Every structure is written in C-alpha cells, then in structure tokens.
Amino acid sequence: MTKKNKTVFGALLTTALIGGLVASGGEVIAADHIDGPDITNDPAADITDFYAWADGDSVYLILAFAGLSEAGTPALYDPDVLYGIHVDNDGDGVSDRDIWIRFGQSDDGEWGVQVEGLAGDGAVVGPVEETIDAPLGQKVFAGLRDDGFFFDFQGFQTTLMTGDLSFDADRDFFAGVNVTAVAIEASLDAVASGGEPFTIWATTRR
C-alpha cells in the first residue's frame, strides 16, 4: 500500500493547487514522485501527489498517479487497484470516512470510473475523461492531465553538490509529462463532519 498524508488545519485551506498544497497556517507534507523499485514498477498504484483544498461549501480532492508519463502516452487505468481517500475527523489517526475509487472496462473496451463514499446514496459511475455529476452538486473527473507539480531537479542536485542555492524558476523537471488523475468536488460538511481540524490522506492497494 502507498500512502500520502495532507494535514488540514481548521478544515479550511487557501485555494492553491499548482506546485502543491498551501495551508492557511498549518503543516504540509510534500510530494513524492520517485519511489523504490517495487512501487515505481507498478505505476498504476504509485501516487505522485494528493492535493486537497476547501472553497465555500466544497472540498476539492485530486489524487494523481502514474507519473512521468511522456506526452502522447495514454492514461493508465487498472481495475485491480483500489484507490482510497480517507478522513480522520477526531484526531485519533483512524479514518472516519472513506472514499473508494475503482476503474473498470465495459464489454466494448470503454473505461469507466466508480466512486463510493461521497455524500448521497449509492456509487457515482461514469466514463473517464468526462465530468460526472453526482448528488448534492458534487462532481467527479478521471483522466489524463499535465503534471501540475513543479520541481527543478537539476537545481536540487547542483545545490546538494555545491552548497549554493541553484534553483531556476523556469526549469521544471516535470514539464511535458503527464499523470493519470481523479478529481472530486465533494461536500465539505460531509467530508469534515464537523471535525476541526481534520486529517486527510490517500492510499492505493491491490
């Protein structure tokens, strides 16, 4: 299983996505794009980033995986991987709400996504690469996206070798590569359940 944590303080975040998660006065644990060989060799289960932020009555969740895919490479859907987004509302380190995501193929080979655990009854099911409407104004999207994480890997290596800061804001190691992503607009009240602060994290498992 792979796991990425994001700690949410006061259950409210500034609306920030590009380059990571920006919290209004809290801790943020950074992205992880390059892992050990076991998970790197299983890109469908390899989480690259997990973004979360709140705006108004909604919380936005983006789980990205299968990173470093070259432009032109199709999205990666694996029906044997179970994706989870978990919320701890009372600070005991145990999930109080789980959102489960799966992919599947129809008889004619078309891929679809199923999301369980959102507010409202039943699962949300629909095609990939399209925005799917869910109860209570919620939405789901799954598909190929440009990797929104920015990192100057060359500058990082040079800084380590020389001890001098050598980062270049125009040099992005992740430019031109894609991820497969699931984006969810969910009910903030349902996700937070009145818990403040709450912790949210993502997992994959086979």
LOTIMI-855427 format. One record per residue: x, y, z of N, C-alpha, C in turn; residue number from 1; residue in one letter. Coordinates in pm, whole numbers, plus 32768, in hexadecimal, padded with zeros to 4 digits. Atoms other than C-alpha are relative to their C-alpha. Example, Ala and Ser with C-alpha at 12.3 -4.5 7.8 and 13.67 -1.06 7.14 Angstrom:
// residues 2
ATOM 8059 7F89 8000 84CE 7E3E 830C 805A 8078 8000 1 A
ATOM 7FAE 7F89 7FFA 8557 7F96 82CA 7FB3 806D 8049 2 S
// end
This chain:
// residues 206
ATOM 8055 7F8A 8000 8000 8000 8000 8058 807C 8000 1 M
ATOM 7FBA 7F81 7FF9 8079 8160 7FBD 7FA4 8065 8041 2 T
ATOM 8051 7FA2 7FB3 8007 8284 8090 803F 8089 7FFA 3 K
ATOM 7FD3 7F77 7FFD 8020 83FC 8077 7FA6 804F 805D 4 K
ATOM 804F 7FB5 7F9F 7FAF 84DF 8192 8000 8094 7FE1 5 N
ATOM 800A 7F6E 8001 7F36 8646 818B 7FB3 8026 807D 6 K
ATOM 8043 7FD7 7F86 7EE0 86E8 82D7 7FB7 8082 7FE9 7 T
ATOM 8054 7F8C 8016 7DC3 87E3 82CE 7FE1 803F 8086 8 V
ATOM 8015 7FBA 7F83 7DB7 88E5 83E5 7F87 805B 7FF3 9 F
ATOM 8077 7FAC 8001 7C6D 898B 8438 7FA0 7FDA 7F91 10 G
ATOM 8054 8034 806C 7BD3 88C1 831C 7FF4 8061 7F8B 11 A
ATOM 8005 7FA0 806E 7C17 89E9 8235 808A 8012 7FC5 12 L
ATOM 7F81 7FEB 8045 7D28 8A11 8133 7FEF 8073 7F9F 13 L
ATOM 8006 7FA0 806D 7D7E 8B2A 804C 7FF5 7FB4 7F7D 14 T
ATOM 8015 8048 807D 7D20 8AD0 7EEA 807F 8003 7FAE 15 T
ATOM 7F7F 8007 8046 7E74 8A66 7E6A 8014 7F73 7FCE 16 A
ATOM 7FE8 8083 803A 7ED4 8949 7D84 8089 7FF4 7FC3 17 L
ATOM 7F87 8011 804E 7FFC 898A 7CA2 8079 7FF7 805C 18 I
ATOM 7F86 8012 7FB3 813C 8903 7D39 7FE9 7FC0 8087 19 G
ATOM 8016 8042 7F82 8095 886B 7E68 7F8B 803B 804B 20 G
ATOM 8070 7FD9 7FAC 7FAD 88B6 7F87 802C 806F 805C 21 L
ATOM 7FDE 7F8E 7FAA 7FB0 8A04 8040 7F94 800B 806A 22 V
ATOM 8061 7FFA 7F93 7F06 8A03 8194 8006 8087 8045 23 A
ATOM 8005 7F80 7FB8 7E95 8B36 8254 802B 7FE9 8090 24 S
ATOM 7FCA 8010 7F7B 7F7A 8B09 837D 8005 7F70 802B 25 G
ATOM 7FF8 808C 7FD9 7FCA 8996 8385 8071 7FB9 7FBD 26 G
ATOM 7F95 8054 8034 80AE 8879 8326 7FD7 7FC4 7F7B 27 E
ATOM 8018 8040 8081 80CC 87F6 81C4 8072 7F9F 7FE8 28 V
ATOM 7F9C 8064 8020 8181 86B4 8169 800D 7FFA 7F68 29 I
ATOM 7FE7 7FE7 808E 8222 86CC 8010 7FE1 7F86 7FA9 30 A
ATOM 801E 8067 8063 81F4 85FF 7ED5 806D 7F96 7FFE 31 A
ATOM 7FA4 8071 8008 829E 84B8 7E86 7FF2 7FC1 7F78 32 D
ATOM 800E 8031 8089 82DA 846B 7D16 805A 7F8A 7FE2 33 H
ATOM 7FA2 806C 801F 83FB 8373 7D24 8010 7FAB 807D 34 I
ATOM 7FFE 805B 7F8F 83E2 8244 7E09 8061 7F8E 7FE7 35 D
ATOM 7FB1 8078 8012 848E 80F7 7E36 7FCD 7FAE 7F8B 36 G
ATOM 8023 804A 8079 8486 7FF6 7D1D 7F7C 7FB5 8008 37 P
ATOM 807C 804E 7FF7 835E 7F2D 7DA2 7F89 8053 7FD4 38 D
ATOM 8074 7FAE 8024 8267 804C 7D84 8018 8048 7F7D 39 I
ATOM 7FE4 7FBF 8080 8316 80FA 7C61 7FDC 7FA5 7F8C 40 T
ATOM 8020 8060 8068 82E4 7FBD 7B97 7F6B 7FE0 7FFB 41 N
ATOM 8091 8011 8000 8170 7FCD 7BE5 7FC0 808B 7FF7 42 D
ATOM 8028 7F74 8009 8115 8129 7B60 7F6D 8018 801E 43 P
ATOM 808F 7FEB 7FE5 7F9D 80F6 7B7C 7FE4 800D 8094 44 A
ATOM 8011 7FF9 7F6F 7FC7 80D5 7CF4 805C 8067 8041 45 A
ATOM 7F9B 7FA3 7FCC 80D7 81DD 7D19 7FC7 808E 8004 46 D
ATOM 8034 7F79 7FEF 8046 8321 7DA5 8071 8065 7FEE 47 I
ATOM 7F9E 7F95 8010 8103 8455 7D2E 7FDF 8076 805B 48 T
ATOM 802B 7F8F 7FAE 8038 8565 7DDC 7F72 7FE9 8031 49 D
ATOM 8089 7FF9 7FD1 7F01 8591 7EAD 7FE7 8090 802D 50 F
ATOM 8020 7F74 7FE4 7E71 86F2 7EAD 7F77 8007 8043 51 Y
ATOM 8083 7FEB 7FC1 7D55 876B 7F8D 7FF6 8091 802B 52 A
ATOM 8018 7F79 7FD0 7CC0 88BF 7FCA 7F6A 8018 8008 53 W
ATOM 808D 7FE1 7FED 7B75 8955 8038 7FE2 808A 7FC8 54 A
ATOM 802F 7F7F 8033 7AAF 8A70 7F98 7F68 8001 800E 55 D
ATOM 808F 7FFB 7FE8 7957 8ACF 8014 7FCE 7F82 8042 56 G
ATOM 803D 8079 7FC8 7881 899C 8053 803C 7F80 7FC7 57 D
ATOM 7FC6 8075 8043 7961 88B3 7F88 808F 7FE9 802B 58 S
ATOM 7F74 8023 7FF2 7AA6 87FD 7FBA 802A 7FBB 7F7F 59 V
ATOM 7FCF 8033 807F 7B75 87AA 7E86 8074 7FA0 801B 60 Y
ATOM 7F9F 806B 7FE8 7C41 8669 7E7F 8036 7FD1 7F7A 61 L
ATOM 7FC4 8030 807B 7D38 8606 7D70 806A 7F98 8024 62 I
ATOM 7FA3 806E 7FEC 7DE9 84B7 7D7B 8041 7FE0 7F7A 63 L
ATOM 7FB6 8015 807C 7EF8 8493 7C70 805D 7F88 800F 64 A
ATOM 7FA9 8076 7FFE 7FB8 8359 7C15 8037 7FE9 7F74 65 F
ATOM 7FC2 8020 8082 8081 82BD 7AFA 8048 8079 7FC7 66 A
ATOM 7FB8 7F89 802A 816B 83E7 7AE4 806F 7FE4 7F9B 67 G
ATOM 7F92 8005 8061 8283 8434 79EF 7FD7 7FBB 7F7E 68 L
ATOM 802E 8038 807F 81AB 83BE 78CB 8019 8066 7F92 69 S
ATOM 7FDF 7FA4 806D 822B 8459 7789 7F82 802A 7FB6 70 E
ATOM 806F 7FCF 8050 8141 852E 76B9 7FE2 7F9E 7F8F 71 A
ATOM 8029 8062 8064 807B 844D 75D0 7FE4 7F78 803A 72 G
ATOM 801E 807F 7FBD 8070 832E 76C8 7F73 8007 8039 73 T
ATOM 808A 7FFA 7FCD 7F06 82D5 771D 7FFC 7FF6 8098 74 P
ATOM 8016 800F 7F71 7E79 82E3 787B 8009 7F6C 8026 75 A
ATOM 7FEF 8089 7FD1 7EB2 81AE 7950 7F91 7FDE 8062 76 L
ATOM 806D 802D 7FAB 7D81 80FF 79E0 8014 7F6C 801F 77 Y
ATOM 7FEA 808A 7FD7 7DA5 7FBD 7AA6 7F8C 7FD4 8059 78 D
ATOM 8073 802A 7FB0 7C6D 7F07 7B22 8025 7FB7 8080 79 P
ATOM 7FD6 804A 7F8A 7D3B 7E4C 7C26 8036 805A 806F 80 D
ATOM 7FD0 7FA3 7F9A 7DA6 7F87 7CE3 7F88 8046 803F 81 V
ATOM 8067 7FB9 7FB5 7CC3 8016 7DF2 803E 8080 8037 82 L
ATOM 7FCF 7F7E 7FD3 7CF8 818A 7E33 7FA6 802F 8072 83 Y
ATOM 804D 7FD2 7F8D 7C90 821A 7F82 8026 808C 802B 84 G
ATOM 7FEB 7F7F 7FC0 7C68 8376 8013 7FBF 7FF6 808A 85 I
ATOM 802B 801C 7F78 7C48 836F 818D 8003 807F 8054 86 H
ATOM 800D 7F88 7FAD 7BDC 8475 828B 7FF5 7FD7 8093 87 V
ATOM 8007 800F 7F6E 7C21 8476 8402 7FC9 8082 8039 88 D
ATOM 8043 7F88 7FCE 7B30 8569 84A9 8014 8019 8095 89 N
ATOM 7FF8 7FEF 7F6F 7B84 8531 8618 808E 7FF3 8037 90 D
ATOM 7F75 7FFA 7FD3 7D00 8528 8624 8038 7F80 8039 91 G
ATOM 7FCD 807D 7FC8 7D29 83B7 867E 8054 7FB1 7F9D 92 D
ATOM 7FAD 8043 8063 7DE6 835E 853F 7FBA 7F8F 7FB7 93 G
ATOM 804E 8069 8041 7CCF 8276 84CA 7F99 8044 7FA5 94 V
ATOM 805B 7FC3 805F 7BFD 82C3 8397 7F6F 7FF7 8030 95 S
ATOM 808E 7FFA 7FDF 7A96 8330 83DF 7FA9 8004 7F82 96 D
ATOM 8047 8002 8080 7A32 8352 826F 8060 7FD1 7F95 97 R
ATOM 7FAF 8034 806D 7AB5 8296 8142 7FB9 8015 7F7C 98 D
ATOM 802F 7FF5 8089 7A8A 82E8 7FD3 8051 7F9C 7FAE 99 I
ATOM 7FBC 806B 804A 7ADA 81BC 7EF5 7FEC 8015 7F6A 100 W
ATOM 8000 7FE7 8090 7B32 81D8 7D83 8033 7F84 7FB8 101 I
ATOM 7FD8 8073 8051 7B44 80BF 7C83 7FEA 8020 7F6D 102 R
ATOM 8013 7FF7 8090 7B69 80A4 7B0B 7FD2 7F7A 7FCA 103 F
ATOM 802E 807B 8040 7AC3 7FA8 7A27 7FE7 8018 7F6D 104 G
ATOM 8016 7FFA 8090 7A8A 7F59 78B8 7F7B 7FC0 7FDB 105 Q
ATOM 807B 803A 8034 7946 7F1B 77FF 8022 7F91 7F9D 106 S
ATOM 7FEA 806E 805F 7917 7DF9 770F 803E 8031 7F7E 107 D
ATOM 7FC5 7FCB 807D 7978 7EDE 75ED 8084 8048 8018 108 D
ATOM 7F7A 7FCD 7FE5 7ABB 7F4A 7699 8007 808E 8033 109 G
ATOM 8000 7F77 7FCD 7A4F 80A1 7715 8019 8000 8097 110 E
ATOM 7FE0 7FF7 7F72 7AE1 8106 7866 7F9D 805B 8048 111 W
ATOM 8053 7FAE 7FAA 7A0F 818D 7981 8038 8004 808C 112 G
ATOM 7FD3 7FF0 7F76 7A3F 81FC 7AE9 7F87 7FF5 805D 113 V
ATOM 8067 800C 7F99 7974 81AC 7C22 8036 803B 8081 114 Q
ATOM 7FD9 7FC1 7F83 7983 827D 7D5F 7F94 7FE3 8068 115 V
ATOM 805A 801B 7F91 78E7 820E 7EA8 802A 8051 8079 116 E
ATOM 7FE0 7FBC 7F84 78D0 82CC 7FEF 7FE8 8095 7FFF 117 G
ATOM 8026 7F73 8002 7865 8425 7F79 7F7A 8012 8046 118 L
ATOM 8081 7FE4 7FC4 773C 84CE 801E 7F91 7FDB 7F9E 119 A
ATOM 806C 802F 8056 75F4 8443 7F9A 8001 7F69 7FF9 120 G
ATOM 8010 8091 8004 7580 82E3 7F51 8046 7FC4 7F87 121 D
ATOM 7FCA 804E 806E 7636 81E3 7E7F 8084 8032 7FCB 122 G
ATOM 7F80 7FE0 803F 776B 81EF 7DA4 7FEA 805D 7F8B 123 A
ATOM 7FFF 7FAA 8076 77BE 82EF 7C9A 804E 7FB6 7F94 124 V
ATOM 7FC3 804E 806C 780C 8243 7B4F 7FF4 804F 7F7E 125 V
ATOM 8006 7FBD 8081 7865 82D4 79FD 807F 7FEA 7FB1 126 G
ATOM 7F8B 8013 8056 7960 82E2 78DE 8077 8054 802E 127 P
ATOM 7F88 7FB1 7FE7 7AC6 8359 7903 8006 8071 7F9B 128 V
ATOM 7FEA 7F8B 8056 7B37 84A1 7866 7F83 8057 7FF0 129 E
ATOM 8077 7FAB 8000 79E3 853E 78B1 7FE0 8025 8091 130 E
ATOM 802D 7FD8 7F7C 795C 8602 79D9 7F7A 7FBC 801C 131 T
ATOM 8076 804C 7FD9 7859 852C 7A8D 7FBA 804A 8071 132 I
ATOM 804F 7FBF 7F96 7746 85D5 7B56 7FD6 7F99 8068 133 D
ATOM 8023 8055 7F8F 7703 8541 7CAE 7F99 8048 8056 134 A
ATOM 8064 7FBE 7FAB 75F6 8586 7DB7 803A 8076 804D 135 P
ATOM 7FDF 7F8D 7FAC 75F9 86CC 7E7C 8067 805D 7FBF 136 L
ATOM 7FA5 7FA7 8046 76BA 8789 7D70 8091 7FCF 7FFB 137 G
ATOM 7F79 8036 8002 77EB 86A8 7D8D 8024 7FD6 7F71 138 Q
ATOM 7FD2 8022 8087 78BF 8650 7C5C 807A 7FA4 8009 139 K
ATOM 7F90 805E 800A 79BB 8547 7BF3 803B 800A 7F74 140 V
ATOM 7FBB 800A 8081 7ABF 8546 7ADD 8076 7FA2 8011 141 F
ATOM 7F8A 8056 8003 7BC2 843D 7A87 8039 8002 7F74 142 A
ATOM 7FC4 8000 8084 7CB9 8451 796C 808E 8033 8000 143 G
ATOM 7F76 7FD5 8015 7E06 84C1 78E0 800C 8096 8014 144 L
ATOM 7FE9 7F72 7FE8 7E90 860F 7955 8096 801E 8005 145 R
ATOM 7F76 7FD1 7FF1 7FD2 86D6 7942 8025 8000 8094 146 D
ATOM 7FD4 8003 7F74 809B 86A6 7A82 8010 808F 8032 147 D
ATOM 7FFE 7F78 7FCD 805B 87E3 7B49 806F 801C 8063 148 G
ATOM 7F96 7FEB 7F9F 8180 87AE 7C36 807A 803D 7FBD 149 F
ATOM 7F88 7FBE 8035 82AD 8893 7BFE 8078 7FDA 8056 150 F
ATOM 7F84 801B 7FB6 840F 882E 7C5C 8077 800D 7FA2 151 F
ATOM 7F83 7FF2 804B 8568 8892 7BE0 8062 7F98 8035 152 D
ATOM 7FAD 806E 7FD0 861A 8745 7C0A 8094 801C 7FEA 153 F
ATOM 7F74 7FDE 801B 875B 87C0 7B66 8034 8062 8069 154 Q
ATOM 7FD7 7FA1 7F9A 8766 88E7 7C54 800E 7FC1 8088 155 G
ATOM 7FF8 8049 7F82 8727 87FE 7D79 8084 7FB4 800B 156 F
ATOM 7F83 804C 7FFE 884C 871E 7D1A 8079 805C 800A 157 Q
ATOM 7F8F 7FA3 7FFB 8933 8847 7CDE 800C 803E 808A 158 T
ATOM 7FFF 7FC8 7F79 88D2 88DE 7E2D 803E 7F9D 8063 159 T
ATOM 7FC7 8066 7FA7 8926 8795 7EDD 8097 7FF4 7FED 160 L
ATOM 7F72 8014 801D 8A78 877B 7E2F 8055 8078 8027 161 M
ATOM 7FAE 7F88 7FED 8AE9 88E4 7E55 7FE4 8049 8084 162 T
ATOM 8026 7FB6 7F88 8A31 8960 7F8A 7FC8 808A 7FE3 163 G
ATOM 8038 7F7E 8029 89BD 8A91 7EC5 7F76 7FEB 7FC3 164 D
ATOM 8085 800B 803A 884F 8AC5 7E75 8006 8017 7F6A 165 L
ATOM 7FF0 7FFB 8092 8834 8A81 7CFF 7F7D 7FE5 7FB8 166 S
ATOM 8083 801A 803B 86C0 8A72 7CB9 7FDD 8067 7F96 167 F
ATOM 802C 7FAA 806E 862C 8B00 7B7A 7F69 7FF2 7FF2 168 D
ATOM 8092 8004 8002 84BB 8B5C 7B7B 7FC8 7FDE 7F76 169 A
ATOM 802D 8021 8087 84A9 8B1D 7A03 8028 7F72 7FD5 170 D
ATOM 7FD0 8085 8023 853B 89BD 7A0F 7FAF 7F99 804E 171 R
ATOM 805C 805D 7FBF 842F 88BA 7A59 801B 7F71 7FD2 172 D
ATOM 7FE2 808B 801E 8493 874C 7A69 7F84 7FB7 7FCB 173 F
ATOM 807B 8046 8023 8324 86E9 7A3B 7FBA 803D 7F86 174 F
ATOM 803B 7FC6 8078 82E1 87C0 7907 7FF6 7F95 7F93 175 A
ATOM 8010 805C 806F 8254 86F3 77EA 7FDF 7F71 8027 176 G
ATOM 8027 8086 7FD7 81F0 85C5 78BB 7F75 8006 803F 177 V
ATOM 808A 8008 7FD4 8098 8551 7924 7FF1 7FA4 8079 178 N
ATOM 802C 805C 7F99 7FE8 84A5 7A42 7F72 7FD3 7FDB 179 V
ATOM 808E 8022 7FFF 7EA2 83E8 7A56 7FC8 8031 8084 180 T
ATOM 8031 7FBE 7F87 7DC6 849E 7B4F 7F6B 7FE7 8012 181 A
ATOM 808D 7FFF 7FDC 7C7B 8485 7C04 7FE8 8081 804E 182 V
ATOM 8021 7F82 7FBF 7BE4 85D5 7C63 7F6F 7FF9 8031 183 A
ATOM 8084 8009 7FC3 7AB9 85ED 7D4F 7FDE 8085 8040 184 I
ATOM 8039 7F91 7FB4 79E9 8714 7DBE 7F97 7FC3 805D 185 E
ATOM 8056 8041 7F9E 7944 869A 7EFF 7FC6 8066 8061 186 A
ATOM 803C 7FAC 7F9A 786A 872A 8010 805E 800F 8076 187 S
ATOM 7FA6 7FEA 7F90 7948 87CB 8118 7FC2 7FD1 8083 188 L
ATOM 8042 802B 7F84 7848 878A 822A 8006 7F69 800F 189 D
ATOM 7FFE 8092 7FFA 783A 861A 81D0 808C 7FCB 801C 190 A
ATOM 7F76 802F 7FED 79B4 85F4 81C0 8032 8021 808C 191 V
ATOM 7FCC 7FD5 7F7E 7A04 86BC 82FA 7FAD 7FCB 8074 192 A
ATOM 805B 8030 7F97 78D3 8649 83C2 800F 804E 8081 193 S
ATOM 7FF4 7FAC 7F89 790A 876B 84AE 8086 7FF6 8045 194 G
ATOM 7F7D 800E 7FC1 7A6B 86F9 8503 805C 8072 7FDB 195 G
ATOM 7FA8 7F8F 801C 7B63 8815 8525 8070 8003 8067 196 E
ATOM 7FD4 801C 808A 7C7B 87E1 84DD 7FE2 7F70 7FD6 197 P
ATOM 800A 808A 802C 7C68 86A7 8406 8078 7FE0 7FA8 198 F
ATOM 7F8F 8030 804E 7D6D 85D7 8355 7FCC 7FAE 7F8B 199 T
ATOM 802D 8046 8078 7D49 8550 81F5 8079 7FC5 7FB8 200 I
ATOM 7F91 8041 8043 7E25 8458 813C 7FCA 7FA1 7F95 201 W
ATOM 8026 8058 806E 7E22 8372 800C 8054 7F81 8002 202 A
ATOM 7FB9 8081 8007 7E80 8204 7FDA 7FDF 7FBA 7F7D 203 T
ATOM 8020 8060 8069 7E95 8101 7EC9 801D 7F76 8034 204 T
ATOM 7FE6 808B 7FDA 7E83 7F8B 7EEF 7FD1 7FA3 7F92 205 R
ATOM 802B 8068 805E 7E66 7E50 7E20 7FBE 7F8F 804D 206 R
// end
